[in-house]
């Protein structure tokens, strides 16, 4: 029965991803496809890592949280092996610096503190919302 769930989930993931990538959802809702990609696709693909990270923190197995980074890099590497990944100039000029900044801020905080509190978490989420809003075309 687990295999049926797995196959059904993979098929649903593929079909849903295709629909979003082609922008049909964005056209129906008159929303910029870039915003759909940032919010819906980004959240959908990050949910497994988010759930694993929350579970790890809940169980206090903090060393395992670094696995999320390796999962993302592994997925990117496998994708690049299958087919080259084109990178738009906007990604290099706007998105990449923002992503680097959002990676460096928590890293710097972790080097200087033992804990990232709720206030910092809210600030990081607010920055994410501001970026999503600014990235609309």
Beta strands, then each sheet from edge to edge (+ up, - down):
end
